[in-house]
Amino acid sequence: MHYWNHIYEHFNPVAFTIFGLPVHWYGMMYVLALVGALAAGKYYVKKEHIDLQSIKLDEYFVWVEIGVILGARLGYILFYDPDTAWYLTHPWQIFNPFKNGHFVGIRGMSYFGATIGWFIASYLFYLRKKGNFGQLMDIVAIAVPVGYVFGRIGNFLNQELVGRATDVPWGIYVDGVLRHPSQLYEAFLEGVVVFAVVFAYRRFKRFDGELILVYGFMYGLARFVAEFWREPDPQLGFICCGWVTMGQIFAAAMMLTAVVLWAVLRRRFAKTSR
């Protein structure tokens, strides 16, 4: 357990270098997240014998990847970064991987910004390819939690988004402070648990698009809970009442949106099925 507690002192977040440029474990986990999500989506399509007609998942995931990266980065700058105004007046710096002449990669991504980027990219793809939008969203609901497991493990390996100070025996020392390995909690709650619930619920699905609403609610709930172990963003701290974080505000909004949309679409489905 001692080695685990001090694992960051023995672990290099850089996996290897190519022509002098560092390749981080986080980047490799990001690639695995994309591949894992795509594989899960294809498995679901095959298992449920879904006819996608003109839609090709590989092409769709390229669109989504672009939307997610843009949304995640812009979302972080707008909602979390203390230098928002500077980036808005220097937009060419948003994706600059160099800082003070050193390669540091692109740091600062927002899940909720990524969600907005994903939805916009998905809708644009739908307008171009047509097909069944709700059906496509159900595939996404199965695929995303799988990718999320790798994403959160990547956060852990990159020694970022650390947990709150604790005295639990499985804590991780970060700069001399014992903290919850909250990234791994999130990998389990927001990835494994959410996937299990959505995958099980598919047997009770009443209309196309329902699974993405189940995912939205379950992710919001899992994220809201996980935030109690995650250290608030230092530039924001607690937003309200001495315990509410920005992540919990977005998570609550996500749950509420999912519930409202489910009620509306469920009623519409009931009318059309009569």
Sequence and secondary structure as in RCSB ss.txt:
>XXXX:A:sequence
MHYWNHIYEHFNPVAFTIFGLPVHWYGMMYVLALVGALAAGKYYVKKEHIDLQSIKLDEYFVWVEIGVILGARLG
YILFYDPDTAWYLTHPWQIFNPFKNGHFVGIRGMSYFGATIGWFIASYLFYLRKKGNFGQLMDIVAIAVPVGYVF
GRIGNFLNQELVGRATDVPWGIYVDGVLRHPSQLYEAFLEGVVVFAVVFAYRRFKRFDGELILVYGFMYGLARFV
AEFWREPDPQLGFICCGWVTMGQIFAAAMMLTAVVLWAVLRRRFAKTSR
>XXXX:A:secstr
 HHHHTHHHH  SEEEEETTEEEEHHHHHHHHHHHHHHHHHHHHHHHTT   TT  HHHHHHHHHHHHHHHHHHH
HHHHT TTHHHHHH GGGTT  EETTEE       HHHHHHHHHHHHHHHHHHH S HHHHHHHHHHHHHHHHHH
HHHHHHHTT S B B   TT EEETTEEE  HHHHHIIIIIIIHHHHHHHHGGG  STTHHHHHHHHHHHHHHHH
HTTTB   TTT   BTTTB HHHHHHHHHHHHHHHHHHHHHHHHHHHT 
